[in-house]
């Protein structure tokens, strides 16, 4: 462990709250110098930009370089091509870092990623301190496991590098089997009895040593998520996986992502109404982005999973920053001109 940078792997399904959790950790870093590697779907890098806005470091240049995005496919399937060189670059700055957070995509199998920490190129510089699995309490309570199964399947079909065809139940079991801690999110959306039922069910799926901690909006003491000292890569035999070997599968070429950059402002409620109408008419699984609001100095963050669209203001627009509305849509056979026309239609 001496001299190695501790790495916390944060896994969980699409929409479970991983990015919100990391954002809270960065805003409450307690002086820690944290690097984040985020495995995101979408060329605009909305999640990465959202994390950069937390101002992790005192110097803006360091803050920007401490957030690294991998957008070329599910991380567990691009370990050698994407993860290895990226980690090598991060480790070159190890004297300026205290820890690393890795946010996997919703489809990632944790074990192949952790096994990469056995490689000589990484082993001498970093160790997996612990694995945190984020679980959506509301989704589990209704038996879906993920907040939007269609969005998760869309991400699966659109990823050209994904090489494991994994039933969602088995993927969920793999994420639990690798956990050192389970964070139960969205507990504010269920009643106390339902939350208790979900926790009791999860305890039956987990080793006794793995604790379940309820969490609202990512608000949790970072001390709970760091310092496991588990050296997970050396103890994988105790973390069974259904899917050490998977066959390749075909992908649905109709699943695509649309990126819009609009030089105009929106009223939040008007925009949400238009987006809700689009979701009813089109196969849209995920919406995320930043919105410029008329006469508002703050940037609006918008996130949509299925028919649930949420938004909040995260920070002021910078003086040299273009006040643009930037949105990413993920869905089936989406047409950019159709979506843009619907949003701009007055």
GUTI-131167 format. One line per 2 residues: number of its first residue (from 1); their letters; for each residue x, z, y of N, C-alpha, C. Coordinates in steps of 0.05 Angstrom, whole numbers, plus 5000, padded with zeros to 4 digits. Atoms other than C-alpha are relative to their C-alpha. Example, Ala and Ser with C-alpha at 12.3 -4.5 7.8 and 13.67 -1.06 7.14 Angstrom:
BEGIN
1 = AS = 5018,5000,4976,5246,5156,4910,5018,5000,5024  4984,4999,4976,5273,5143,4979,4985,5014,5022;
//
This chain:
BEGIN
1 = XX = 5016,5000,4976,5000,5000,5000,5017,5000,5025  4983,4997,4977,5058,5014,5047,5005,4972,5012;
3 = XX = 4994,5025,4987,5064,4959,5098,4979,4978,4997  5021,5020,5004,5002,4921,5074,4977,5005,5020;
5 = XX = 5023,4998,4983,4945,4905,5121,4975,5004,4983  5025,4997,5016,4879,4933,5094,4979,4980,5009;
7 = XX = 5021,5021,4996,4824,4881,5086,4974,5010,4990  5027,4994,5009,4750,4896,5083,4984,4975,4997;
9 = XX = 5017,5024,5005,4707,4842,5051,4971,5008,5003  5029,4995,4995,4635,4841,5076,4984,4977,4989;
11 = XX = 5016,5020,5013,4588,4803,5031,4971,5006,5001  5029,4996,4999,4513,4793,5027,4987,4973,5006;
13 = XX = 5014,5026,4997,4460,4739,5031,4997,4992,5029  5007,5011,4973,4444,4695,5091,4978,5016,5013;
15 = XX = 5020,4985,4986,4406,4735,5143,4999,5030,4994  5001,4972,5007,4423,4803,5114,5010,5018,5022;
17 = XX = 4990,4985,4977,4459,4825,5178,5030,5004,5000  4971,4997,5001,4533,4815,5164,5012,4996,5027;
19 = XX = 4989,5005,4974,4549,4785,5232,4993,5022,5020  5008,4978,4983,4510,4839,5268,5016,5025,4995;
21 = XX = 4984,4977,5008,4548,4892,5229,5028,4997,5012  4973,5004,4990,4616,4862,5247,5001,5002,5030;
23 = XX = 5001,4999,4971,4596,4854,5319,5000,5029,5009  5001,4972,4993,4580,4928,5323,5027,5014,4994;
25 = XX = 4974,4989,5007,4646,4945,5289,5021,4993,5022  4981,5009,4980,4685,4904,5340,4995,5014,5027;
27 = XX = 5007,4987,4974,4648,4935,5399,5007,5030,4999  4993,4971,5004,4664,5005,5370,5025,5002,4983;
29 = XX = 4976,5002,5017,4734,4990,5344,5017,5025,5001  4985,4975,4998,4761,5058,5366,5030,4995,5002;
31 = XX = 4972,5006,4995,4826,5026,5388,5013,4983,4979  4988,5016,5021,4837,4987,5324,5003,4971,5008;
33 = XX = 4996,5029,4996,4865,4917,5328,4991,4986,4975  5014,5011,5023,4818,4879,5283,5000,4969,5001;
35 = XX = 5003,5029,5003,4823,4807,5259,4975,4995,4982  5024,5006,5015,4760,4774,5232,5002,4971,4990;
37 = XX = 5002,5027,5012,4755,4715,5184,4971,4996,4992  5029,5003,5005,4684,4688,5183,4996,4972,4987;
39 = XX = 5006,5024,5015,4659,4636,5133,4972,4991,5009  5024,5007,4987,4606,4600,5173,4991,4972,4993;
41 = XX = 5011,5027,5004,4560,4540,5163,4992,4989,5027  5007,5012,4974,4556,4494,5224,5024,4996,5017;
43 = XX = 4976,5008,4986,4607,4458,5266,5003,5015,5027  4998,4988,4974,4590,4494,5331,5012,5028,5000;
45 = XX = 4988,4974,5003,4615,4561,5305,4986,5021,5017  5016,4981,4984,4559,4604,5334,5008,5029,4993;
47 = XX = 4993,4973,5008,4577,4666,5294,5027,5008,5010  4974,4994,4990,4650,4661,5312,5001,5005,5030;
49 = XX = 5002,4996,4971,4634,4654,5386,4987,5026,5007  5014,4975,4996,4586,4712,5382,5019,5024,4996;
51 = XX = 4981,4978,5005,4642,4756,5353,5021,5001,5021  4980,5001,4979,4692,4732,5404,4991,5014,5026;
53 = XX = 5011,4989,4976,4646,4756,5459,5002,5031,5001  4997,4970,5001,4658,4828,5436,5025,5010,5014;
55 = XX = 4975,4992,4987,4726,4827,5470,5016,5020,4984  4986,4982,5019,4764,4856,5411,5025,5011,5012;
57 = XX = 4974,4992,4990,4830,4858,5447,5000,5001,5030  4998,4998,4971,4852,4874,5518,5005,4973,5012;
59 = XX = 4993,5026,4990,4881,4805,5527,4981,4979,4988  5019,5020,5009,4832,4747,5522,5012,4982,4979;
61 = XX = 4987,5018,5020,4882,4703,5485,5001,5013,4973  4999,4987,5026,4892,4755,5431,4972,5003,4988;
63 = XX = 5027,4997,5010,4817,4766,5426,4990,4974,4986  5009,5026,5011,4805,4692,5414,5014,4994,4973;
65 = XX = 4984,5006,5024,4861,4686,5362,4993,5019,4977  5006,4981,5021,4835,4746,5324,4974,4994,4985;
67 = XX = 5024,5010,5014,4771,4709,5304,5005,4973,4989  4994,5025,5013,4782,4655,5253,4976,4991,4984;
69 = XX = 5024,5010,5013,4726,4610,5227,5009,4980,4978  4997,5020,5021,4725,4572,5161,4972,4987,4996;
71 = XX = 5026,5014,5000,4669,4520,5163,4999,4978,4980  4999,5022,5019,4689,4473,5107,4989,5005,4973;
73 = XX = 5012,4994,5026,4650,4505,5051,5001,5029,4993  5001,4972,5009,4636,4569,5014,5028,5010,4993;
75 = XX = 4973,4991,5001,4698,4611,5017,5011,5004,4971  4990,4995,5027,4702,4628,4943,5006,4974,4986;
77 = XX = 4995,5026,5012,4703,4553,4927,5023,4985,5014  4979,5014,4985,4756,4535,4979,5024,5020,5004;
79 = XX = 4980,4979,4998,4803,4594,4966,5028,4988,5004  4973,5011,4999,4866,4553,4954,5004,4982,5024;
81 = XX = 4996,5020,4979,4854,4498,5005,4996,5013,5028  5008,4989,4974,4824,4540,5062,5011,5028,5004;
83 = XX = 4994,4972,4995,4835,4614,5052,5029,5006,4999  4972,4993,5003,4907,4616,5030,5016,4993,5026;
85 = XX = 4985,5006,4975,4937,4579,5091,4990,5016,5024  5010,4984,4978,4891,4617,5138,5010,5028,4999;
87 = XX = 4989,4973,5003,4912,4684,5111,5030,5001,5006  4971,5001,4994,4985,4664,5115,5004,5000,5030;
89 = XX = 4998,5001,4971,4975,4648,5189,4994,5027,5012  5007,4974,4989,4940,4714,5202,5022,5021,4994;
91 = XX = 4980,4981,5007,4994,4753,5166,5026,4997,5016  4977,5004,4983,5047,4723,5211,4998,5018,5025;
93 = XX = 5005,4983,4977,5015,4767,5265,4995,5029,4991  5007,4974,5012,5012,4829,5221,5008,5024,5017;
95 = XX = 4991,4978,4983,5051,4872,5271,4981,5005,5023  5020,4997,4978,4994,4862,5321,4972,5007,4989;
97 = XX = 5026,4995,5012,4938,4880,5272,5000,5027,4985  5004,4975,5016,4911,4944,5241,4983,4995,4975;
99 = XX = 5016,5006,5023,4860,4914,5194,4987,4972,5003  5012,5027,5000,4824,4849,5175,4972,5004,4987;
101 = XX = 5027,5002,5011,4749,4838,5163,4995,4971,4991  5007,5027,5010,4726,4779,5121,4970,5000,4995;
103 = XX = 5029,5004,5004,4653,4757,5127,4996,4976,4982  5005,5022,5017,4635,4714,5068,4974,4986,5006;
105 = XX = 5026,5013,4997,4579,4663,5067,4981,5013,4981  5020,4988,5017,4514,4682,5034,5001,4992,4971;
107 = XX = 4998,5011,5027,4533,4642,4972,5025,5009,4985  4973,4995,5011,4602,4671,4960,4999,5019,4976;
109 = XX = 4994,4982,5022,4622,4702,4894,5024,5017,5009  4978,4984,4989,4666,4761,4915,5025,4999,4983;
111 = XX = 4976,4997,5018,4712,4761,4854,5021,4978,5004  4978,5020,4995,4748,4693,4864,5015,5005,5025;
113 = XX = 4987,4994,4974,4763,4713,4936,5020,5023,4996  4983,4977,5003,4791,4780,4916,5023,4994,4982;
115 = XX = 4978,5007,5018,4832,4750,4860,5023,4986,5015  4979,5013,4984,4869,4710,4914,5020,5019,5011;
117 = XX = 4982,4980,4989,4899,4775,4938,5022,5007,4980  4979,4996,5020,4940,4775,4874,5022,4979,5004;
119 = XX = 4980,5021,4997,4977,4712,4896,5024,5011,5016  4976,4990,4986,5049,4725,4918,5000,4995,5030;
121 = XX = 5001,5007,4972,5036,4691,4985,4985,5020,5017  5017,4981,4986,4985,4745,5003,5006,5029,4991;
123 = XX = 4998,4973,5012,5000,4804,4957,5018,5019,5015  4981,4982,4987,5060,4830,4995,4991,5008,5029;
125 = XX = 5007,4994,4972,5024,4829,5062,4973,5012,5004  5027,4990,4996,4952,4850,5050,4988,5010,4974;
127 = XX = 5014,4990,5024,4907,4888,5002,4970,5003,5007  5029,4996,4996,4831,4891,4994,4994,5030,4999;
129 = XX = 5005,4972,4997,4816,4960,5020,4974,5008,4988  5027,4994,5011,4743,4956,5000,4981,4976,5004;
131 = XX = 5021,5020,4998,4682,4912,4991,4974,5013,5008  5026,4990,4990,4618,4925,5031,4979,4978,4995;
133 = XX = 5022,5019,5006,4555,4891,5005,4976,5007,5018  5022,4996,4981,4500,4883,5057,4974,4990,4986;
135 = XX = 5025,5006,5014,4429,4885,5027,4977,5002,5019  5024,5000,4983,4365,4867,5064,4978,5016,4986;
137 = XX = 5020,4982,5013,4317,4924,5048,4972,4987,5000  5027,5013,4998,4255,4885,5071,4998,4978,4979;
139 = XX = 5001,5022,5019,4273,4825,5027,4998,5011,4971  5001,4989,5027,4286,4868,4965,4973,5012,4995;
141 = XX = 5026,4986,5004,4221,4906,4976,4978,4980,4992  5020,5020,5007,4181,4841,4969,5009,4982,4976;
143 = XX = 4991,5013,5024,4222,4817,4910,5015,4974,5004  4987,5025,4995,4259,4759,4944,5030,5002,5001;
145 = XX = 4972,4993,4998,4328,4792,4951,5013,4990,5025  4991,5011,4975,4343,4746,5010,4977,4996,5019;
147 = XX = 5022,5002,4981,4303,4742,5074,4987,4973,5001  5012,5027,5001,4293,4667,5067,5014,4984,4977;
149 = XX = 4988,5014,5023,4305,4635,4999,5005,4971,5006  4996,5028,4993,4296,4565,5027,5025,4996,5016;
151 = XX = 4976,5003,4984,4351,4576,5077,5025,5003,4983  4977,4996,5018,4398,4602,5023,5004,4976,4983;
153 = XX = 4997,5025,5017,4383,4542,4978,5009,4977,5017  4991,5022,4983,4392,4495,5037,5030,5002,5005;
155 = XX = 4971,4997,4997,4461,4524,5049,5015,4992,4975  4988,5007,5025,4477,4516,4976,5002,4970,4997;
157 = XX = 5001,5029,5005,4456,4443,4973,5016,4984,5021  4986,5015,4979,4490,4424,5038,5030,5004,4999;
159 = XX = 4971,4994,5001,4558,4452,5019,5013,4981,4980  4988,5020,5019,4599,4394,4989,5022,5012,4983;
161 = XX = 4978,4988,5015,4653,4442,4964,4991,5021,4980  5010,4978,5017,4608,4491,4927,5002,4991,4971;
163 = XX = 4996,5008,5027,4628,4490,4854,4988,5020,4980  5015,4983,5019,4583,4544,4824,4970,4999,5006;
165 = XX = 5030,5001,4998,4509,4536,4810,4991,5027,4989  5005,4972,5007,4488,4609,4810,4972,5008,5007;
167 = XX = 5026,4989,4993,4417,4637,4804,5003,5023,5020  4998,4980,4979,4403,4682,4863,5002,5028,4989;
169 = XX = 5000,4973,5012,4391,4742,4818,5028,5007,4990  4974,4994,5010,4459,4735,4785,5021,5002,5023;
171 = XX = 4982,4998,4977,4494,4723,4852,4997,5027,5013  5005,4973,4990,4461,4787,4877,5014,5021,4983;
173 = XX = 4987,4981,5018,4486,4824,4816,5030,5000,5003  4971,5002,4996,4556,4798,4827,5009,5014,5026;
175 = XX = 4993,4988,4975,4556,4821,4899,4998,5031,4998  5002,4971,5004,4532,4891,4878,5022,5010,4982;
177 = XX = 4980,4991,5020,4581,4895,4820,5028,5003,5013  4973,4999,4987,4640,4885,4868,5001,5020,5023;
179 = XX = 5002,4984,4976,4616,4935,4920,5014,5027,4997  4991,4972,4997,4651,4999,4942,4979,5016,5016;
181 = XX = 5021,4988,4984,4593,5012,4989,4978,4980,5004  5023,5017,4994,4523,4983,4998,4987,5009,5026;
183 = XX = 5014,4994,4975,4494,4979,5068,4972,4988,4997  5028,5009,5002,4418,4975,5067,4989,4996,5028;
185 = XX = 5008,5007,4973,4396,4938,5129,4970,4995,5002  5029,5006,4994,4328,4925,5162,4982,5022,4989;
187 = XX = 5017,4978,5010,4303,4993,5139,4978,5007,5020  5021,4995,4980,4263,4997,5204,4976,4983,4996;
189 = XX = 5022,5018,5004,4218,4942,5178,4983,5008,4976  5016,4991,5023,4192,4981,5118,4994,5030,5005;
191 = XX = 5006,4971,4997,4160,5050,5112,5019,5016,4982  4981,4982,5014,4196,5111,5084,4997,4998,4970;
193 = XX = 5005,5002,5029,4164,5105,5015,5013,4975,4989  4989,5025,5010,4185,5032,5008,5030,5001,5000;
195 = XX = 4971,4998,4998,4256,5047,5031,5010,5017,4976  4992,4983,5022,4261,5103,4979,4998,4984,4973;
197 = XX = 5003,5015,5025,4235,5056,4924,5023,4979,4997  4978,5019,5001,4287,5003,4943,5027,5014,4993;
199 = XX = 4975,4986,5005,4343,5054,4943,5001,5009,4970  5000,4992,5028,4322,5081,4875,5005,4976,4981;
201 = XX = 4995,5024,5016,4321,5010,4847,5029,4992,5001  4972,5008,4997,4390,4995,4875,5018,5019,4985;
203 = XX = 4983,4981,5014,4419,5059,4846,5002,4994,4970  4999,5008,5028,4400,5033,4777,5018,4977,4995;
205 = XX = 4983,5023,5003,4441,4971,4790,5030,5006,5006  4973,4994,4990,4503,5007,4816,5013,5022,4985;
207 = XX = 4986,4976,5011,4557,5053,4789,4994,5024,5017  5007,4975,4986,4545,5125,4808,5018,5005,5024;
209 = XX = 4981,4995,4978,4606,5125,4853,4995,4984,5025  5006,5017,4977,4579,5070,4898,4976,5011,5015;
211 = XX = 5021,4988,4983,4538,5100,4955,4984,4978,5014  5018,5017,4985,4479,5068,4991,4995,5013,5027;
213 = XX = 5003,4989,4973,4477,5078,5066,4980,4983,5016  5019,5015,4983,4415,5057,5108,5013,4994,5027;
215 = XX = 4987,5009,4975,4433,5019,5171,4980,4984,5016  5017,5015,4982,4393,4993,5231,5016,4986,5020;
217 = XX = 4986,5016,4979,4419,4936,5274,5030,5003,4999  4972,4998,5002,4489,4945,5248,5012,5026,5011;
219 = XX = 4990,4976,4988,4495,5014,5279,5009,5020,4979  4988,4982,5020,4542,5053,5234,5028,5007,5009;
221 = XX = 4973,4991,4994,4606,5092,5242,5020,4983,4985  4980,5017,5014,4664,5044,5228,5017,5016,4979;
223 = XX = 4984,4985,5019,4699,5101,5191,4988,4998,4972  5012,5002,5027,4649,5092,5134,5007,4974,4987;
225 = XX = 4995,5027,5011,4669,5019,5125,5030,4995,4996  4971,5004,5002,4744,5028,5128,5013,5023,4985;
227 = XX = 4985,4978,5012,4795,5069,5090,4991,5007,4972  5007,4995,5028,4769,5061,5018,5026,5004,4983;
229 = XX = 4974,5000,5014,4842,5051,4995,4996,4993,4970  5008,5007,5028,4813,5017,4933,5019,4981,4986;
231 = XX = 4982,5021,5012,4866,4963,4923,4983,4984,4979  5020,5012,5018,4808,4923,4894,5012,4978,4982;
233 = XX = 4988,5021,5016,4851,4865,4871,5014,5010,4975  4986,4988,5023,4886,4912,4822,4980,5013,4980;
235 = XX = 5020,4986,5017,4820,4939,4793,4975,4983,4995  5022,5018,5003,4777,4878,4781,4986,5002,4973;
237 = XX = 5012,4997,5026,4765,4894,4708,4975,5018,5000  5023,4982,4998,4716,4948,4730,4978,4988,5018;
239 = XX = 5020,5013,4983,4677,4897,4773,4992,4974,4986  5007,5023,5016,4645,4849,4723,4986,4978,5016;
241 = XX = 5013,5023,4986,4622,4779,4744,4987,4983,4979  5013,5019,5018,4573,4732,4712,5014,4973,5000;
243 = XX = 4993,5028,4994,4609,4671,4739,5030,4996,5005  4972,5006,4998,4683,4668,4727,5005,4970,4998;
245 = XX = 4997,5029,5003,4674,4595,4707,4972,4988,5005  5025,5013,4994,4620,4549,4735,5004,4969,4999;
247 = XX = 4998,5029,5000,4605,4475,4726,4992,4989,5027  5007,5013,4976,4601,4428,4784,4971,4991,4999;
249 = XX = 5027,5009,5000,4533,4406,4807,4996,4981,5024  5006,5019,4979,4502,4352,4851,4988,5015,5024;
251 = XX = 5010,4988,4975,4482,4366,4923,4979,4982,5012  5022,5014,4987,4420,4346,4961,5010,4990,5027;
253 = XX = 4989,5011,4976,4445,4298,5014,4980,5001,5023  5019,4998,4978,4381,4308,5054,5002,5026,5016;
255 = XX = 4996,4976,4986,4401,4378,5073,5022,4995,5021  4980,5006,4979,4437,4373,5140,4998,5021,5022;
257 = XX = 5000,4983,4977,4454,4410,5204,5000,4983,5025  5003,5014,4975,4436,4388,5274,5012,5018,5022;
259 = XX = 4987,4985,4978,4477,4410,5335,4990,4989,5027  5010,5008,4973,4446,4407,5405,5016,5015,5022;
261 = XX = 4988,4988,4976,4483,4419,5470,4985,4989,5024  5019,5008,4979,4434,4417,5528,5009,5013,5027;
263 = XX = 4993,4990,4973,4452,4423,5602,4975,5007,5016  5024,4990,4986,4389,4460,5621,4993,5028,4991;
265 = XX = 5008,4973,5006,4357,4528,5621,4973,5000,4987  5026,4996,5013,4297,4555,5582,4990,5028,5006;
267 = XX = 5013,4973,5000,4248,4612,5589,4999,5008,4970  4999,4993,5029,4257,4651,5523,4974,4997,4985;
269 = XX = 5025,5001,5015,4184,4657,5505,4990,4971,4997  5008,5028,5002,4171,4583,5520,5017,4986,4978;
271 = XX = 4982,5013,5020,4232,4562,5478,4992,5009,4972  5007,4989,5026,4212,4608,5420,4974,4987,4990;
273 = XX = 5025,5013,5008,4142,4578,5420,5005,4972,4990  4993,5027,5009,4171,4508,5415,5014,5000,4973;
275 = XX = 4985,4998,5025,4218,4529,5360,4981,5007,4977  5019,4993,5021,4161,4562,5321,4983,4976,4992;
277 = XX = 5016,5024,5006,4121,4498,5327,5016,4980,4983  4982,5018,5015,4181,4458,5301,5003,5009,4971;
279 = XX = 4997,4989,5027,4189,4505,5242,4975,4994,4983  5025,5006,5014,4116,4493,5223,4999,4970,4991;
281 = XX = 5002,5029,5005,4125,4417,5226,5023,4989,4983  4976,5010,5013,4195,4408,5198,5011,5020,4980;
283 = XX = 4987,4983,5019,4236,4436,5141,5025,5012,5013  4978,4986,4986,4279,4482,5185,5004,5027,4987;
285 = XX = 4994,4975,5015,4313,4539,5148,5014,5021,5017  4984,4981,4984,4360,4569,5200,5004,4988,5028;
287 = XX = 4994,5008,4973,4367,4566,5276,5018,5022,5012  4983,4980,4987,4423,4600,5315,5013,4987,5024;
289 = XX = 4987,5012,4977,4456,4591,5382,4998,5017,5025  5000,4986,4975,4463,4610,5455,4981,4984,5019;
291 = XX = 5020,5012,4982,4411,4597,5510,5006,5008,5029  4999,4994,4971,4418,4591,5585,4972,5005,5010;
293 = XX = 5027,4992,4990,4359,4626,5618,5000,4998,5030  5003,5004,4971,4335,4608,5688,5003,5026,5015;
295 = XX = 4996,4977,4982,4359,4657,5742,5009,5025,4985  4990,4977,5015,4391,4702,5689,5030,4998,4997;
297 = XX = 4971,5002,5002,4465,4718,5693,5011,5006,4972  4992,4993,5028,4466,4739,5619,4995,4977,4981;
299 = XX = 5004,5020,5021,4474,4694,5559,4981,5010,4979  5020,4993,5020,4417,4695,5509,5010,4991,4972;
301 = XX = 4993,5007,5028,4434,4697,5434,4974,4997,4985  5025,5006,5015,4379,4666,5390,5007,4996,4971;
303 = XX = 4996,5003,5029,4375,4672,5315,4973,4998,4986  5024,5004,5015,4321,4646,5269,5005,4996,4971;
305 = XX = 4999,5003,5029,4312,4653,5194,4971,4995,4991  5028,5007,5007,4250,4618,5167,4983,5000,5024;
307 = XX = 5018,5000,4977,4192,4631,5214,5004,5025,5018  4995,4977,4983,4223,4694,5244,5023,4994,5019;
309 = XX = 4981,5007,4979,4259,4681,5310,5005,5025,5018  4993,4977,4984,4295,4737,5348,5020,4992,5021;
311 = XX = 4981,5006,4980,4336,4738,5411,5008,5026,5016  4990,4978,4984,4377,4785,5455,5021,4990,5019;
313 = XX = 4978,5007,4982,4425,4782,5514,5025,5015,4992  4976,4986,5010,4497,4796,5494,5020,5005,5022;
315 = XX = 4980,4996,4979,4540,4787,5556,4994,4981,5024  5003,5017,4977,4545,4756,5625,5015,4973,4996;
317 = XX = 4985,5026,5001,4565,4682,5632,5026,5004,5016  4974,4998,4986,4638,4676,5651,5000,4980,5024;
319 = XX = 4999,5018,4976,4654,4644,5720,5007,4972,4994  4991,5027,5007,4688,4585,5688,4986,4988,4976;
321 = XX = 5014,5008,5025,4638,4577,5631,4976,4983,5007  5023,5017,4997,4588,4521,5627,4975,5014,4990;
323 = XX = 5025,4987,5008,4517,4549,5626,4983,4980,4985  5014,5019,5017,4494,4506,5569,4983,5014,4979;
325 = XX = 5015,4990,5023,4442,4517,5515,5011,4985,4975  4988,5012,5024,4476,4506,5447,4985,5012,4976;
327 = XX = 5016,4992,5024,4434,4508,5383,5009,4985,4976  4995,5012,5026,4447,4495,5310,4975,5003,4983;
329 = XX = 5023,5000,5018,4390,4476,5263,5010,4992,4972  4994,5007,5028,4398,4476,5187,4974,4996,4985;
331 = XX = 5024,5006,5014,4345,4443,5145,5001,4975,4984  5001,5024,5017,4322,4383,5105,4991,4976,5017;
333 = XX = 5006,5026,4987,4325,4312,5134,4992,5004,5029  5006,4995,4972,4327,4337,5205,5009,4977,5018;
335 = XX = 4994,5021,4981,4327,4285,5261,5007,5012,5027  4991,4988,4975,4367,4303,5323,4983,4993,5023;
337 = XX = 5015,5009,4977,4328,4261,5372,4971,5012,5000  5027,4989,5002,4261,4288,5346,5001,5029,5010;
339 = XX = 4998,4972,4992,4283,4361,5355,5006,5002,5030  4992,4999,4971,4315,4348,5423,4976,4993,5017;
341 = XX = 5024,5008,4985,4252,4312,5448,4980,5022,5001  5020,4978,5001,4208,4369,5425,5008,5023,5019;
343 = XX = 4991,4978,4983,4251,4420,5462,4999,4993,5029  4999,5008,4972,4255,4380,5526,4973,4992,5011;
345 = XX = 5027,5008,4992,4182,4361,5527,4987,5022,5017  5012,4980,4983,4149,4396,5585,4969,4999,4999;
//
